[in-house]
Amino acid sequence: MLPDSLAQSPRVYTGARFDVHRVELTGSDGQMHARDLVVHPGSVLIIPVLDGDHLVLIRSYRFSADETLWELPAGTIEPAGEEPLRCATREIIEETGYEAKKMTHLLTFFACPGISTEQMHMFLAEDLTQVGQDLDASEQIEPKIVRHDEAMRMVRDGEIRDGKTLAGLLYYDRIRNK
């Protein structure tokens, strides 16, 4: 969503999931500076917990990195006003093949506030039942059950390099026994 203060900025690109607007900002030098802003409907990040010791991570091919990355499941909120909880409920099934009977909102944060309006809603998914993946045609995702301590080792050793996944795992590690 475009902030009210930037509502008059021209759209320079319209995409399937986000738009780009050209905004004019007054710098500390008093001059106007053009910046491009990704206007994004928001997203969800899900921490699927099978039990106290096991999480479901995914291996997802990311064309922008030309790599298959370890990630937590996540997805873009439908621009037509989809609620974050509905998106999280949909995405966990699509990407992991598990359905969560309990979904708890943990926090909302800006994914990349230097260039985007995207706010990411983090959910804890518990009481999981395997129902089978429902991938989009373009997705290449493989779910993997990983012990919590192994996921933390992967964070420490740099095997997990996706920023949202790092944030989610470190946050969950901090709160899980409290």
N, C-alpha and C positions, 0 to 999 in steps of 0.2 A: 504494500500500500504506500502511496506517495504521501509524505508528510504535507500538512496543510500549507506550510511555509514555502513549499516548492510546487504547489498545485498548478501554477501557470507555466512551468517549465516545459519546453517542447519535447515531444516524444521523437526520438531519432531511430528507434528500432522497436518492432513489435514481434515478440516470439511466442512460441506455444506455452511457455511456462513463466516468462518474465518479459518486461519491457526495459528499454534503456532511455533515460531522459537526459537532456543536456541542461545542466543547471549553471547559473551564474552566481558566484559567491564573492563576497567582499573579503579580500585578504587582509592580513595584518599591515600590509603596505598601503591600504586604502584603495587599491586597484581591484577591478572586477576580474575574476578568473573563471574560465569555463571548466566544468568537471562533468564526467559522465557518471550517472547513477543507475544502478540496476534496481528496478522496482519489482519486488518479488512478493508473491502472496504468502510466504512463510513455509515452514517445513516442520517435520517431526523427526525425532531421534528416539529410538526404542532400545531399552536395555532388557532383553529377554532372559529371565532367570528361570532355569529349570528346577533348581533346588539351591540350597545354600552354597554349594561348591561348584555348580556348573552354569555356564552362560551359553547362549547361542550367538555365535558370530557368523558373519558371512564373508565369503571370498567373492569380490565383485570386480569384474573387468571395468576399468575406467579409461575410456578412449583419450581423455585429455591428458592423462599421465602415461598412457600406453603401458599400463601395468594392471595386474590383478592385485587388489589391495584387501587387507583384512579390515573389516568395518563392522559397526553395529548397523542393524537395519534402520533405514531412514527413508523419507520421501517428501515430495512437494505437496502442499495443501492445494486442492483444486481451487482455481481462481474464482469459481462461482460461489464462494462463501462456505466451503466445507469447514466443519469444526475440527480443530486439532485432534481431539479424541477419536473422531470418526476416521480421520486420515491414519492415525497410528494403528487403529484396529484393522484397517484395510492393508496397510503396508507390512505389518508383521506376518500376516498370512501370505501375502504375495511373495515376500523375500525369504522367509524362513520356513514356511509350511506349518507354522504353529499358530494356534489361536489362543489368546489370553483371556481367561475368565476374570482376571483382575488387572486393571490398567490404572496406574497412579501417576498423576502429573507431578513432576519433581521441580522443574523450573523452566523459565523461558529466558533465552539469551540471544543477543545479536550474533549472527554467524560471521559476518565480515563487514562491520559498520563503516569501514573506510570507503567502500564502494557500493554497498547494497543495503536495502531496507529490510532484508530477510531476517525474520525472527524465528528461531528454532525452539520448539517445544519438546522438552525431554520427558519421556515417560518410562516408568518401571513396569514391565509386563511380567505377571506372575500367574501361577496355576495354569501352565501351558498344556495344550493337547495338540498332538500332531494331526493335521488335517490335509497336508500336501500343499506344495507351492502353487502359486497362481501368477507366474511371471508375465510381465509385459513382453511382447515379441522381441524387443531390442535388448532385453536384459540377459546377462550372463552371470548368474549368481549361484553359488554353492554354499548351503548352510553347513556349519561345523559346530559341534558341541565341544566346548573348551572349558577346562577347569579354571576357576577364578584365579588361582595362583599362577597358572600358565599364561593367562591373559595379562596379568601384571608383569610377568617376566618379559612377554612380548613387547609391552610398553617400554620397559627399561632398556631392552636390547635394540629398540628402534625397528622392530618388525612391523609394528602398527604405526603407520605414518599419517593416517587420515585424522585431521584436526578434530572433527566432531566426535569421532570414536575415542580419541585420547581424552577429550573433555568428559565424555560420558562414562568411560571406564574409571577415570580418576575420581570423578564425583561419586560414582557408585561405591568404589573402594572406600571412600571416606565415610559414607553414611551406612554401609551395609550391616555393621554390627552395633549400631546405636539404637 
